């Protein structure tokens, strides 16, 4: 049975809403805290998005052009500001072999910002605005689906969901903005039962071309029978796949238009795959274990809830169809996760799975088995949150904690907080 939920301390204001604008200009971090604490407030989501914008403005990006993606975005902005190409010149460069521009969003936004400035802070503020809008909407879809008080366990699970693809993912803005948009489309379509969710999912391919793959899976799923037993067997069987035929995958993907073939060739190249694998094995143990810990926690909880709560699912067609899609999507991602870069879709699969877990735990009674699993996975999820925050410290400066939009204009934060922490140790 569910343990008695522990109330999340809320001070709901009926007469007045959050002073969003005031807090934003005085102390954005306080706005973030107030927005999460008063998540049912009508202006809470807006406050969360505004904090994301501020975070983008003070985002600490790498200056090494060979390093993080953010350094290349900043350099691209500076180059465009000097060259000032016409919009038609930029538009004609899309989907050509010369430029290899397969994603429209980032080049167009960078071009527009370059008309006014070469200051990358404004570029990342806009990136954070778009990312934050969908990020916030995904979280608030979950919030609005939960009735009653939040237990401590649910609070932890929501934080894990927020840290799978967090705001500092604007470092790789194309992939992870597309991920948030695709997740948004899926949640609208399945959880909210809104058909326009499909259009949002489709739009993700203009942010990052690789989302053509999950989009195809989404449309294939619509044609398949909705038999949860079939999807459980398929999903569990994919957990035992330890290798994949890259040549077979490459041949299967060559149905795509010719402009995509160079990327397909890169991602399915055996030497490239081996090099990526060698680099990953050189990482510290906690880097590799963080992903394993998250996957173990999510899969064990998800399967436990499905196998012991099928009678609840059968009475809720929306949740039933949603978990069928999650099992189908996660299973196919497992099959192709060993292809370099494609494994990033595990973040999408984990996010969608965690949404199901949160909604199920908040609505239905659980068995003793699931209750035991829930207790056992808590340390794994806490470990993952700590690791994700540590990754964020590479892109977060002190301004994110103590600054505001006014001070940030005059003081550019260029040193990540992890350097301060290391200097103290």
C-alpha positions as CSV (number, residue, x, y, z in Angstrom):
1,X,0.0,0.0,0.0
2,X,1.1,3.6,-0.5
3,X,2.8,5.2,2.4
4,X,1.1,8.3,3.8
5,X,2.2,11.2,1.7
6,X,4.3,13.9,3.3
7,X,3.0,17.3,2.5
8,X,5.2,19.4,0.4
9,X,5.3,22.8,2.2
10,X,3.1,25.1,0.2
11,X,1.9,28.6,1.0
12,X,-0.7,29.1,-1.6
13,X,-1.9,32.7,-2.2
14,X,-5.5,33.1,-3.2
15,X,-5.8,36.8,-3.4
16,X,-2.3,37.5,-4.9
17,X,-0.2,35.5,-7.3
18,X,3.6,35.3,-7.3
19,X,5.4,38.7,-7.7
20,X,7.1,37.3,-10.8
21,X,8.4,40.5,-12.4
22,X,9.7,41.9,-9.1
23,X,11.5,38.7,-8.2
24,X,12.9,38.3,-11.7
25,X,14.7,41.7,-11.5
26,X,15.7,41.3,-7.9
27,X,16.8,37.7,-7.5
28,X,15.9,35.1,-10.2
29,X,17.0,32.2,-8.0
30,X,14.3,33.2,-5.5
31,X,11.8,33.3,-8.3
32,X,12.8,29.7,-9.2
33,X,12.3,28.6,-5.6
34,X,9.0,30.4,-5.3
35,X,7.8,29.0,-8.6
36,X,8.5,25.4,-7.6
37,X,7.2,25.8,-4.1
38,X,4.0,27.3,-5.3
39,X,3.7,25.2,-8.4
40,X,-0.1,25.5,-8.5
41,X,0.0,29.2,-8.7
42,X,-1.1,30.5,-12.1
43,X,2.1,32.4,-12.6
44,X,4.5,29.7,-11.3
45,X,5.2,28.3,-14.8
46,X,5.9,31.8,-16.1
47,X,8.3,32.4,-13.3
48,X,10.1,29.2,-14.1
49,X,10.5,30.1,-17.7
50,X,11.9,33.6,-16.8
51,X,14.5,32.0,-14.6
52,X,15.5,29.8,-17.6
53,X,16.0,32.9,-19.7
54,X,18.1,34.5,-17.0
55,X,20.1,31.2,-16.7
56,X,20.7,31.3,-20.4
57,X,22.0,34.9,-20.2
58,X,24.5,34.0,-17.4
59,X,25.3,30.5,-18.9
60,X,29.0,29.9,-18.8
61,X,30.0,28.5,-22.2
62,X,33.3,27.0,-23.2
63,X,35.8,29.3,-25.1
64,X,37.5,26.2,-26.6
65,X,36.2,25.9,-30.2
66,X,37.2,22.2,-30.1
67,X,35.4,21.6,-26.9
68,X,31.7,22.0,-26.0
69,X,29.0,22.7,-28.7
70,X,28.3,26.0,-27.0
71,X,31.7,27.4,-28.0
72,X,30.9,26.7,-31.7
73,X,27.5,28.4,-31.4
74,X,29.2,31.5,-29.9
75,X,31.9,31.5,-32.6
76,X,29.2,31.1,-35.3
77,X,27.4,34.2,-33.9
78,X,30.6,36.2,-34.0
79,X,31.3,35.1,-37.6
80,X,27.8,35.9,-38.8
81,X,28.0,39.3,-37.1
82,X,31.1,40.2,-39.1
83,X,30.0,38.7,-42.4
84,X,26.2,39.7,-42.2
85,X,25.0,37.3,-44.9
86,X,21.5,37.9,-46.3
87,X,18.7,35.7,-45.2
88,X,18.3,34.2,-48.6
89,X,22.0,33.2,-48.6
90,X,21.4,31.4,-45.3
91,X,18.2,29.9,-46.5
92,X,19.8,28.5,-49.6
93,X,22.5,26.8,-47.5
94,X,20.0,24.4,-45.8
95,X,20.0,20.8,-46.8
96,X,23.0,21.1,-49.1
97,X,26.1,19.0,-49.2
98,X,28.4,22.0,-49.0
99,X,27.2,23.3,-45.6
100,X,25.6,20.1,-44.3
101,X,23.0,22.2,-42.5
102,X,20.3,19.7,-41.6
103,X,18.8,21.7,-38.7
104,X,17.0,25.0,-39.4
105,X,16.4,26.3,-35.9
106,X,19.9,27.1,-34.5
107,X,21.3,28.7,-37.7
108,X,18.3,31.0,-38.2
109,X,18.2,32.1,-34.6
110,X,21.9,32.7,-34.6
111,X,21.6,34.8,-37.8
112,X,18.8,36.9,-36.4
113,X,20.7,37.6,-33.1
114,X,23.9,38.4,-35.2
115,X,22.1,41.3,-36.9
116,X,22.2,43.1,-33.5
117,X,25.1,41.8,-31.5
118,X,28.0,39.3,-31.3
119,X,27.4,38.9,-27.5
120,X,26.7,35.2,-27.0
121,X,24.8,35.9,-23.8
122,X,21.8,37.1,-25.8
123,X,22.0,34.1,-28.0
124,X,21.9,31.7,-25.1
125,X,19.2,33.7,-23.4
126,X,17.0,33.1,-26.5
127,X,18.0,29.4,-26.6
128,X,17.0,29.2,-23.0
129,X,13.7,30.9,-23.6
130,X,12.6,28.3,-26.2
131,X,14.1,25.4,-24.3
132,X,12.6,26.7,-21.0
133,X,9.1,27.1,-22.5
134,X,8.9,23.4,-23.4
135,X,10.9,22.3,-20.4
136,X,8.4,24.1,-18.1
137,X,5.4,22.9,-20.0
138,X,6.5,19.3,-19.7
139,X,7.0,19.6,-15.9
140,X,3.7,21.4,-15.5
141,X,1.8,18.7,-17.5
142,X,3.0,16.4,-14.8
143,X,2.2,18.8,-11.9
144,X,-1.3,19.4,-13.3
145,X,-2.0,15.7,-13.5
146,X,-1.2,15.2,-9.8
147,X,-4.1,15.7,-7.4
148,X,-3.5,16.3,-3.8
149,X,-0.3,16.7,-1.9
150,X,3.1,15.5,-3.1
151,X,4.9,12.9,-1.1
152,X,8.7,13.1,-0.6
153,X,9.2,10.2,-3.1
154,X,7.2,12.0,-5.8
155,X,9.2,15.2,-5.2
156,X,12.4,13.2,-5.7
157,X,11.0,11.6,-8.9
158,X,10.0,15.1,-10.3
159,X,13.5,16.4,-9.6
160,X,15.0,13.4,-11.4
161,X,12.7,14.1,-14.4
162,X,13.9,17.7,-14.3
163,X,17.6,16.6,-14.2
164,X,17.4,14.1,-17.1
165,X,17.4,16.9,-19.7
166,X,18.1,20.0,-17.5
167,X,18.4,23.7,-18.5
168,X,22.2,23.5,-18.8
169,X,21.5,21.2,-21.8
170,X,21.4,24.3,-23.9
171,X,25.1,23.5,-24.2
172,X,23.9,21.1,-26.9
173,X,20.9,23.2,-27.8
174,X,19.8,21.5,-31.0
175,X,19.5,17.9,-29.7
176,X,18.1,18.7,-26.3
177,X,15.6,21.4,-27.4
178,X,14.3,19.0,-29.9
179,X,14.1,16.4,-27.2
180,X,12.0,18.7,-25.0
181,X,9.7,19.6,-27.9
182,X,9.2,15.9,-28.9
183,X,8.4,15.0,-25.3
184,X,6.0,17.9,-25.1
185,X,4.2,16.6,-28.3
186,X,4.0,13.0,-26.9
187,X,2.7,14.2,-23.5
188,X,0.0,16.4,-25.2
189,X,-1.0,13.5,-27.5
190,X,-1.2,10.7,-25.0
191,X,-1.7,12.4,-21.5
192,X,-3.8,15.4,-22.6
193,X,-5.4,13.5,-25.5
194,X,-4.7,16.5,-27.8
195,X,-4.1,15.7,-31.5
196,X,-2.0,18.8,-32.0
197,X,0.7,17.0,-30.0
198,X,1.6,15.2,-33.2
199,X,2.4,18.6,-34.9
200,X,4.7,19.5,-32.0
201,X,6.4,16.2,-32.3
202,X,6.8,16.7,-36.0
203,X,8.3,20.2,-35.5
204,X,11.2,18.6,-33.5
205,X,12.9,17.5,-36.7
206,X,13.5,21.1,-37.7
207,X,15.5,21.5,-34.4
208,X,17.5,18.4,-34.9
209,X,17.2,16.1,-37.9
210,X,17.8,12.9,-35.9
211,X,14.3,13.2,-34.4
212,X,13.0,11.8,-37.7
213,X,13.7,8.4,-36.0
214,X,11.5,8.8,-32.9
215,X,8.9,10.5,-35.1
216,X,8.7,7.5,-37.4
217,X,8.4,5.3,-34.4
218,X,5.5,7.4,-33.1
219,X,3.6,7.1,-36.4
220,X,4.3,3.3,-36.6
221,X,3.0,2.9,-33.1
222,X,-0.3,4.5,-34.2
223,X,-0.8,1.6,-36.6
224,X,0.0,-1.2,-34.2
225,X,-2.4,-3.1,-31.9
226,X,-2.4,-1.8,-28.4
227,X,-1.6,-5.1,-26.5
228,X,0.4,-4.4,-23.4
229,X,1.6,-8.0,-23.1
230,X,3.1,-7.9,-26.5
231,X,5.0,-4.7,-25.7
232,X,6.2,-6.0,-22.3
233,X,7.7,-9.1,-24.0
234,X,9.3,-7.0,-26.7
235,X,10.7,-4.5,-24.2
236,X,12.2,-7.1,-21.8
237,X,13.8,-9.0,-24.7
238,X,15.6,-5.8,-25.9
239,X,17.2,-5.5,-22.4
240,X,19.4,-8.5,-23.3
241,X,20.8,-7.1,-26.5
242,X,24.5,-6.5,-26.0
243,X,25.6,-5.7,-29.6
244,X,24.1,-4.5,-32.8
245,X,24.9,-4.9,-36.5
246,X,26.0,-1.4,-37.5
247,X,26.2,-2.4,-41.2
248,X,22.6,-3.6,-41.0
249,X,21.5,-0.4,-39.3
250,X,23.3,1.7,-41.9
251,X,21.6,-0.1,-44.8
252,X,18.2,0.3,-43.1
253,X,18.7,4.0,-42.8
254,X,19.7,4.6,-46.4
255,X,16.0,4.9,-47.3
256,X,16.4,8.5,-46.0
257,X,16.9,11.3,-48.6
258,X,20.5,11.5,-49.9
259,X,21.3,14.7,-48.0
260,X,21.2,12.6,-44.7
261,X,23.5,9.9,-46.0
262,X,26.8,11.6,-44.8
263,X,25.5,11.7,-41.2
264,X,24.2,8.1,-41.4
265,X,27.7,7.1,-42.7
266,X,29.3,8.9,-39.8
267,X,27.1,7.6,-37.0
268,X,27.2,3.9,-38.2
269,X,30.9,3.9,-39.0
270,X,32.5,0.9,-37.1
271,X,35.8,2.8,-36.4
272,X,33.9,5.8,-35.1
273,X,31.7,3.5,-32.9
274,X,34.9,1.9,-31.4
275,X,36.5,5.3,-30.8
276,X,33.4,6.5,-29.0
277,X,33.3,3.3,-26.9
278,X,37.0,3.7,-25.9
279,X,36.4,7.3,-24.9
280,X,33.4,6.4,-22.8
281,X,35.3,3.6,-21.0
282,X,38.0,6.2,-20.1
283,X,35.4,8.1,-18.0
284,X,35.4,8.0,-14.2
285,X,33.3,5.2,-12.7
286,X,30.6,7.6,-11.6
287,X,30.1,8.9,-15.1
288,X,29.2,5.5,-16.4
289,X,27.4,4.4,-13.3
290,X,25.0,7.4,-13.3
291,X,23.3,6.3,-16.5
292,X,23.2,2.7,-15.3
293,X,21.7,3.7,-12.0
294,X,19.0,5.8,-13.7
295,X,18.1,3.0,-16.1
296,X,18.0,0.3,-13.4
297,X,15.7,2.5,-11.2
298,X,13.3,3.5,-14.0
299,X,13.0,0.0,-15.6
300,X,12.6,-1.8,-12.3
301,X,9.9,0.6,-11.1
302,X,8.2,0.8,-14.5
303,X,8.0,-3.0,-14.9
304,X,6.9,-3.4,-11.3
305,X,4.1,-1.0,-11.7
306,X,2.9,-2.5,-15.0
307,X,3.0,-6.1,-13.8
308,X,1.2,-5.4,-10.5
309,X,-1.1,-2.7,-11.6
310,X,-2.5,-3.9,-14.9
311,X,-6.0,-3.9,-13.7
312,X,-5.7,-0.2,-13.0
313,X,-4.2,0.4,-16.4
314,X,-7.1,-1.4,-18.2
315,X,-9.6,1.0,-16.6
316,X,-7.6,4.0,-17.8
317,X,-7.2,3.9,-21.7
318,X,-5.1,7.1,-21.8
319,X,-2.5,5.7,-19.4
320,X,-2.8,2.3,-21.0
321,X,-2.0,3.6,-24.5
322,X,0.8,5.8,-23.1
323,X,2.7,3.0,-21.4
324,X,2.3,0.8,-24.5
325,X,4.0,3.6,-26.5
326,X,6.7,4.0,-23.9
327,X,7.5,0.3,-23.9
328,X,7.6,0.2,-27.7
329,X,9.8,3.4,-27.9
330,X,12.1,2.4,-25.1
331,X,12.5,-1.1,-26.6
332,X,13.5,0.2,-30.0
333,X,15.9,2.7,-28.4
334,X,17.5,-0.2,-26.6
335,X,18.1,-1.9,-29.9
336,X,19.8,1.1,-31.5
337,X,21.4,2.7,-28.4
338,X,24.8,1.2,-29.3
339,X,25.0,3.3,-32.4
340,X,27.1,6.4,-31.6
341,X,24.9,9.5,-30.8
342,X,21.7,7.5,-31.2
343,X,22.1,6.4,-27.6
344,X,21.2,9.9,-26.6
345,X,17.5,9.0,-27.2
346,X,17.7,7.0,-23.9
347,X,17.2,10.4,-22.2
348,X,13.9,10.8,-24.0
349,X,12.9,7.2,-23.2
350,X,13.8,7.6,-19.5
351,X,11.9,10.9,-19.3
352,X,8.7,9.4,-20.8
353,X,9.0,6.4,-18.6
354,X,9.5,8.5,-15.5
355,X,6.3,10.5,-16.3
356,X,4.4,7.2,-16.3
357,X,5.9,6.3,-13.0
358,X,5.0,9.6,-11.4
359,X,1.5,9.7,-12.6
360,X,0.8,6.0,-11.6
361,X,2.3,6.5,-8.1
362,X,0.2,9.6,-7.6
363,X,-3.1,8.0,-8.6
364,X,-3.1,4.3,-7.6
365,X,-2.3,2.1,-4.7
366,X,0.8,0.0,-5.1
367,X,1.8,-3.5,-4.0
368,X,4.3,-4.3,-1.3
369,X,6.7,-5.4,-4.1
370,X,6.6,-2.0,-5.8
371,X,6.8,-0.3,-2.4
372,X,10.0,-2.2,-1.7
373,X,11.4,-1.4,-5.2
374,X,10.6,2.3,-4.6
375,X,12.6,2.3,-1.4
376,X,15.6,0.5,-3.0
377,X,15.8,2.8,-6.0
378,X,15.9,6.0,-4.0
379,X,19.7,5.9,-3.4
380,X,20.2,5.3,-7.2
381,X,18.0,8.3,-8.1
382,X,19.7,10.6,-5.5
383,X,23.1,9.6,-7.0
384,X,21.9,10.5,-10.4
385,X,20.6,13.9,-9.3
386,X,23.9,14.6,-7.6
387,X,25.8,13.6,-10.8
388,X,23.6,15.7,-13.0
389,X,24.1,18.8,-10.8
390,X,27.9,18.1,-11.0
391,X,27.6,18.2,-14.8
392,X,25.7,21.5,-14.5
393,X,28.5,23.0,-12.5
394,X,30.6,23.1,-15.6
395,X,28.2,25.7,-17.1
396,X,26.9,27.5,-14.0
397,X,28.6,30.6,-12.6
398,X,28.1,32.4,-9.3
399,X,25.8,34.8,-11.1
400,X,23.1,32.1,-11.4
401,X,23.0,32.1,-7.6
402,X,23.5,35.7,-6.5
403,X,23.0,37.8,-9.6
404,X,20.1,39.4,-11.4
405,X,19.4,40.6,-14.9
406,X,20.7,44.1,-14.1
407,X,24.0,43.1,-12.6
408,X,24.5,40.4,-15.3
409,X,24.5,43.1,-18.0
410,X,27.6,44.7,-16.5
411,X,29.3,41.6,-15.1
412,X,29.9,38.7,-17.5
413,X,30.4,35.4,-15.7
414,X,33.1,33.4,-17.5
415,X,34.2,31.0,-14.8
416,X,32.1,27.9,-13.9
417,X,31.4,27.3,-10.3
418,X,33.2,23.9,-10.3
419,X,36.5,25.8,-10.6
420,X,35.7,27.6,-7.3
421,X,34.8,24.4,-5.6
422,X,38.0,22.7,-6.8
423,X,40.1,25.6,-5.5
424,X,38.6,25.0,-2.0
425,X,39.4,21.3,-1.9
